[in-house]
Amino acid sequence: MNRLILVGNGFDLAHGLKTSYKNFIDDFWEKLINDVKNKTNKKSKNFINENIKIFQNNIIPKPIFTPEISNHSDFLAYLDSNLFKVEINNLLKKISLITQEMNWVDIENEYYNELKKTKNINELNSDFEEIKNFLENYLLKIEKEISINEKISNNIFLDFHIKDFLSKAINTFSEPIINKCKSLIEFEHSAAFHSFHPNLKYFIRNINTLNQIDANNFIFEHFDKLGDSKKLIEKFQPEKTLFLNFNYTNTITDYIKEIKGNNKNYLDYNISEIHIHGELNNPENPIIFGFGDDVDKKYQEFEDLNDNRYLENFKSIAYLQTDNYKKLLEFIDSEEYQVFIFGHSCGISDRTMLNTIFEHDNCKSIKPFYYYKKDKKGNYIVDDFGNFIDNYTEIVQNISRNFNDKKKYRDRVVNKTYCEPLT
């Protein structure tokens, strides 16, 4: 069995990279406001640069910038209240004012929402192109080397846990376990056998008295309880691991280099990466930023318009620029696999791809790794009983939207009891 690890923006955030939507939008406006502040004075009536045009059209002149302005919301409110005429990328302005809690999926969704009601497709696409350019330039500026997180590294190389799978899928694991137990029972009276943990001896003896069906049920119920002792029977690690990286940064690439370079135990580990949404500053794998739900009812209407401008920012078309998607399909077609989710929200802007992965017959389990939420001061948020609040429920709610077959959804998503935090 293989392992497919979906890597989203939460993975970069876990390593201290300022890659959130809030980080990006704050940086954009901070730079813009500083430009206004440094290039205007009390007598200035207008300000123009490549991002914004500000024209004063009221009778009583006002300064474009005052020291009291501390953020972009105050800035735009000040300009509006003093009747300045402001021309700026409309989409960026709109999403800037909606909320500070948005993420990149929300921006892609916002583009799609605007696409469904726009009367000026050229302007909308031009606005969105500017956002993509701003994003790439920002990420190039903040990208840096990261330190390997030991907990994440351990999660990458976790053994398969039988409880992560339906009992009917136990045949994938049961045969090698049964065969190993048959070989070990032959040494039942040896000193080596007597040195085994009591739970392991109990497990081996019972397996050898059961038929195939009962043995499968027994394995499903008891094998994970053996702890480290189970490695004497079978070490369930994936034959191949593929990181499907939805980020544009090289955080995962740094992990692979670090792991293979510093830990000799992993030198022969078959591990690879696909930058499915492209890479920064790489013309052979340009960044893909758009919407990825071509099963939405409205998408068919766009196709029927026979106007390619409406399809310009759909990911399914952009994927054809490289062979990345083909490599993903080859991986999921080749062998049964379990999906790990590292910092990916599983939002609908990637619905077509995620549906292909999650509902594929070879997909046997989907295991989300959640994070504990923090407040603006960086403190963990707790409930009324003092328990940390996490985002597990939000992840699995989003996962459900990527399934057409809800039975497969219920069968494959690992319940929270057997999941854990990413860090």
C-alpha positions in Angstrom: 0.0 0.0 0.0 1.2 3.6 -0.8 0.7 6.9 1.0 -0.5 10.1 -0.6 0.1 13.2 1.6 -1.8 16.4 0.7 0.1 19.4 1.7 -1.6 22.8 2.1 -0.9 26.2 3.4 -1.3 25.1 7.0 2.0 23.2 6.6 3.9 26.3 5.7 2.3 28.2 8.6 3.3 25.5 11.0 6.9 26.2 10.0 6.6 29.9 10.7 6.3 31.1 7.1 4.0 34.1 6.8 2.0 32.6 3.9 -1.5 33.3 5.1 -3.9 35.5 3.2 -3.8 38.0 6.1 0.0 38.1 5.9 -0.1 38.8 2.2 -2.9 41.4 2.3 -1.3 43.2 5.3 2.0 43.4 3.5 0.4 44.7 0.3 -1.4 47.5 2.1 1.5 48.4 4.4 3.7 48.9 1.3 1.0 50.9 -0.5 0.2 53.1 2.5 4.0 53.8 3.0 4.3 54.8 -0.6 1.4 57.2 -0.2 2.9 58.5 3.1 6.4 59.0 1.6 5.4 60.6 -1.7 2.7 63.0 -0.6 2.4 66.0 1.7 -0.3 68.3 2.9 -0.5 70.1 -0.4 -0.8 66.9 -2.5 -4.1 66.5 -4.2 -3.5 63.2 -6.1 -1.5 60.0 -5.8 -0.8 57.6 -8.7 1.3 54.4 -8.8 0.9 51.0 -10.5 -1.5 49.8 -7.8 -3.8 52.7 -6.9 -5.0 56.1 -8.2 -6.2 58.6 -5.7 -7.9 61.8 -6.9 -9.2 64.6 -4.7 -12.5 65.9 -6.0 -13.9 67.8 -3.1 -13.9 71.5 -2.7 -11.8 71.7 0.5 -8.4 70.0 0.0 -7.5 67.3 2.5 -4.2 65.5 2.9 -4.2 62.0 1.4 -2.5 60.5 4.4 -2.7 61.4 8.1 -0.7 59.9 11.0 -3.9 58.6 12.6 -4.2 56.0 9.8 -3.0 52.6 11.1 -4.4 50.0 8.6 -5.9 49.7 5.2 -9.5 49.7 6.5 -8.9 53.1 8.2 -7.1 54.3 5.1 -9.9 53.5 2.7 -12.6 54.8 5.1 -10.7 58.1 5.4 -10.5 58.5 1.6 -14.2 57.6 1.2 -15.3 60.0 4.0 -13.4 62.9 2.4 -14.7 62.2 -1.1 -11.4 61.0 -2.6 -11.9 59.1 -5.9 -10.0 55.8 -5.6 -9.2 53.5 -8.4 -7.8 50.1 -7.4 -8.0 46.5 -8.4 -11.7 46.0 -7.5 -11.4 42.4 -6.6 -8.4 43.0 -4.3 -10.2 45.9 -2.7 -13.3 43.8 -2.1 -11.6 40.8 -0.6 -9.4 43.1 1.5 -12.5 44.5 3.2 -14.5 41.3 3.6 -12.5 39.8 6.4 -9.1 39.3 7.9 -9.7 35.6 8.4 -9.9 34.5 4.8 -7.5 32.1 3.2 -6.4 31.4 -0.3 -9.3 29.1 -1.0 -11.6 31.9 -0.1 -9.9 34.2 -2.6 -10.3 31.6 -5.3 -14.0 31.2 -4.3 -14.5 34.9 -4.4 -13.1 35.1 -7.9 -15.6 32.3 -8.9 -18.5 34.2 -7.2 -17.6 37.3 -9.1 -17.2 35.3 -12.4 -20.8 34.1 -12.0 -22.2 37.6 -11.9 -19.7 39.7 -13.8 -20.6 42.0 -16.7 -17.0 42.8 -17.4 -15.0 39.6 -17.8 -11.9 41.3 -19.0 -11.7 43.6 -16.0 -12.3 40.7 -13.6 -9.5 38.5 -15.2 -7.2 41.5 -15.2 -7.8 42.1 -11.5 -7.2 38.4 -10.7 -4.0 38.4 -12.7 -2.7 41.3 -10.6 -3.5 39.3 -7.5 -1.6 36.3 -8.8 1.4 38.6 -9.6 1.2 40.2 -6.1 1.1 36.8 -4.5 4.1 35.4 -6.3 6.2 38.4 -5.6 5.2 38.4 -2.0 6.0 34.7 -1.6 9.4 35.1 -3.3 10.2 37.8 -0.7 9.3 35.8 2.4 10.4 32.3 1.4 13.2 31.1 3.6 14.8 27.9 4.8 12.9 26.1 7.5 13.8 23.9 10.4 12.6 20.3 10.4 9.8 19.7 12.9 10.4 16.3 14.6 6.7 15.6 15.1 5.9 16.2 11.5 8.8 14.1 10.4 7.5 11.2 12.6 4.0 11.6 11.2 5.4 11.3 7.6 6.9 7.9 8.5 4.1 6.5 10.6 3.2 2.9 10.2 -0.2 2.1 8.9 -2.7 1.7 11.7 -5.2 -1.0 11.1 -7.9 1.1 12.9 -7.6 3.7 10.2 -9.3 1.3 7.8 -12.6 -0.5 7.5 -12.6 -4.0 8.9 -13.4 -5.4 5.5 -10.2 -3.9 4.2 -8.2 -6.0 6.6 -7.2 -8.5 3.9 -4.6 -6.0 2.8 -2.8 -6.6 6.0 -3.9 -9.9 7.4 -2.0 -12.4 5.3 1.6 -11.3 6.2 0.5 -11.1 9.9 -0.9 -14.6 9.9 2.1 -16.0 8.1 4.5 -14.4 10.6 2.5 -15.6 13.6 2.6 -19.2 12.2 6.4 -19.0 11.9 6.8 -17.6 15.4 4.5 -20.1 17.1 7.0 -22.8 16.1 9.4 -21.3 18.6 6.8 -21.1 21.4 9.0 -23.0 23.9 12.2 -21.1 23.1 13.8 -18.5 25.3 13.2 -15.8 22.6 9.5 -16.5 22.6 9.3 -16.3 26.4 11.0 -12.9 26.2 8.1 -11.4 24.2 5.6 -9.1 25.8 2.6 -11.0 27.3 0.2 -9.2 24.9 2.3 -10.3 21.9 2.4 -14.0 23.1 -1.4 -13.9 23.6 -1.8 -12.4 20.1 0.3 -15.0 18.4 -1.2 -18.0 20.2 -4.8 -16.8 19.4 -4.2 -16.1 15.7 -3.0 -19.7 15.2 -6.3 -21.1 16.5 -8.6 -19.1 14.3 -10.0 -19.4 10.8 -9.4 -16.7 8.2 -12.5 -14.7 9.0 -12.1 -14.8 12.7 -8.4 -14.1 12.4 -9.2 -11.0 10.4 -11.6 -9.7 13.1 -9.1 -10.5 15.8 -6.3 -8.6 14.0 -8.6 -5.6 13.4 -9.4 -5.5 17.1 -6.1 -6.3 18.7 -3.1 -5.6 16.5 -2.8 -1.8 17.1 -2.9 -2.5 20.8 0.4 -4.3 20.7 2.3 -1.0 20.6 6.0 -1.4 19.7 5.7 -5.2 19.9 3.8 -5.4 16.7 7.0 -4.5 14.8 8.2 -8.0 15.6 5.3 -9.3 13.5 5.0 -6.8 10.7 6.1 -3.2 10.2 3.4 -1.6 8.0 5.1 1.2 6.1 4.1 2.4 2.6 5.9 1.1 -0.4 5.8 4.6 -1.9 5.0 8.0 -0.4 4.0 10.9 -2.6 3.7 14.5 -1.4 1.0 16.3 -3.4 2.1 19.8 -2.6 -0.6 22.5 -3.2 1.8 25.2 -2.0 4.2 27.2 -4.2 7.0 27.1 -1.7 9.8 24.5 -1.3 9.1 23.5 2.3 8.4 19.9 1.5 11.5 19.8 -0.8 13.6 20.9 2.1 12.1 18.1 4.2 12.9 15.5 1.7 16.5 16.7 1.3 16.9 16.9 5.1 15.4 13.5 5.8 17.4 11.6 3.1 20.6 13.5 3.9 20.6 13.1 7.6 18.9 9.9 8.4 20.4 6.8 6.9 17.4 4.7 7.8 15.4 6.6 5.1 17.9 6.5 2.3 16.0 3.8 0.5 12.6 5.2 1.3 10.7 5.7 -1.9 9.5 9.3 -1.4 8.7 11.9 -4.0 6.8 15.2 -4.5 4.6 16.9 -7.1 4.1 20.7 -7.0 0.6 20.4 -8.4 0.0 24.1 -8.3 3.4 25.1 -9.7 6.5 26.6 -8.1 7.8 30.1 -7.5 10.1 31.5 -10.2 9.9 28.3 -12.3 8.6 29.0 -15.9 8.5 25.2 -16.6 6.0 24.7 -13.7 4.2 28.1 -13.4 1.9 28.8 -10.5 -1.7 27.8 -10.8 -4.1 30.1 -9.0 -7.8 29.9 -9.8 -10.9 27.7 -9.3 -11.0 23.9 -9.5 -14.6 22.9 -9.4 -15.6 22.0 -13.0 -18.5 19.8 -11.7 -20.4 22.9 -10.5 -23.6 23.5 -12.4 -22.5 26.9 -13.5 -19.3 25.6 -15.2 -21.4 24.0 -17.9 -23.0 27.4 -18.6 -19.5 28.9 -19.0 -18.5 26.2 -21.5 -21.7 26.8 -23.4 -20.9 30.5 -23.8 -18.2 29.6 -26.2 -16.1 32.3 -24.8 -12.7 31.2 -23.5 -12.2 34.2 -21.3 -14.6 32.6 -18.8 -12.4 29.5 -18.6 -9.2 31.4 -18.2 -8.7 30.7 -14.5 -10.0 27.2 -14.1 -7.4 24.8 -12.7 -8.4 21.8 -14.7 -7.3 23.6 -17.8 -4.2 25.0 -16.3 -3.1 21.5 -15.2 -2.6 20.5 -18.8 0.4 22.9 -19.1 2.5 20.2 -17.3 2.5 16.5 -16.7 2.0 16.9 -13.0 -1.7 15.8 -13.0 -0.8 12.8 -15.2 1.8 11.7 -12.6 -0.8 12.0 -9.9 -3.2 9.8 -11.8 -0.4 7.2 -12.4 0.3 7.1 -8.7 -3.3 6.6 -7.6 -4.0 4.1 -10.4 -0.9 2.0 -9.5 -1.7 0.7 -6.0 -4.0 1.0 -3.0 -3.2 4.1 -0.9 -4.0 6.0 2.3 -4.4 9.8 2.2 -2.7 11.9 4.9 -3.8 15.6 5.1 -1.1 18.0 6.3 -2.5 21.6 6.5 -4.8 21.4 3.6 -8.3 22.8 4.1 -9.9 20.5 1.4 -12.0 23.4 0.2 -14.1 23.3 -2.9 -11.7 25.3 -5.1 -9.9 22.0 -5.5 -13.0 19.9 -5.6 -12.4 18.1 -9.0 -9.0 16.9 -8.0 -9.9 15.9 -4.5 -13.0 14.1 -5.7 -10.8 12.1 -8.0 -8.4 11.2 -5.2 -11.0 10.5 -2.5 -13.5 8.4 -4.5 -10.9 6.4 -6.4 -11.3 2.6 -5.8 -7.7 2.4 -4.6 -8.3 5.0 -1.8 -8.7 3.0 1.4 -8.5 5.7 4.1 -8.3 9.4 4.6 -6.6 10.6 7.7 -6.7 14.4 8.6 -4.0 15.8 10.9 -5.5 18.8 12.7 -4.1 21.8 14.5 -5.0 23.5 17.8 -6.5 27.0 17.3 -4.8 30.1 18.8 -6.1 33.6 19.5 -4.5 36.8 18.1 -2.0 36.8 21.0 -0.8 33.3 20.1 -2.5 31.5 23.1 -4.3 28.2 22.6 -8.1 28.6 22.6 -9.9 26.3 25.0 -13.5 25.3 25.5 -15.6 25.5 28.8 -13.9 22.3 30.0 -10.4 23.4 29.4 -9.9 21.3 26.2 -7.9 22.7 23.3 -10.2 23.6 20.3 -9.0 22.2 17.0 -10.1 22.3 13.4 -10.7 18.5 12.9 -14.5 19.0 12.3 -13.9 21.8 9.8 -11.5 19.6 7.8 -13.9 16.7 7.6 -16.9 19.0 6.8 -14.8 20.3 3.8 -13.8 16.7 2.9 -17.5 15.8 2.7 -18.1 18.4 0.0 -15.6 16.6 -2.2 -17.6 13.4 -2.2 -20.5 12.5 -4.4 -20.8 9.1 -2.7 -21.4 9.8 1.0 -21.1 6.1 1.9 -17.5 6.2 0.7 -17.0 9.4 2.7 -18.2 7.7 5.9 -16.2 4.6 5.3 -12.9 6.2 4.4 -12.5 9.3 6.7 -10.7 8.3 9.9 -12.6 9.3 13.0 -11.0 11.8 15.4 -10.2 9.1 18.0 -7.4 7.8 15.7 -6.2 11.1 14.4 -3.7 13.5 16.0 -2.3 17.0 15.6 0.2 17.7 12.8 2.6 19.3 15.2 
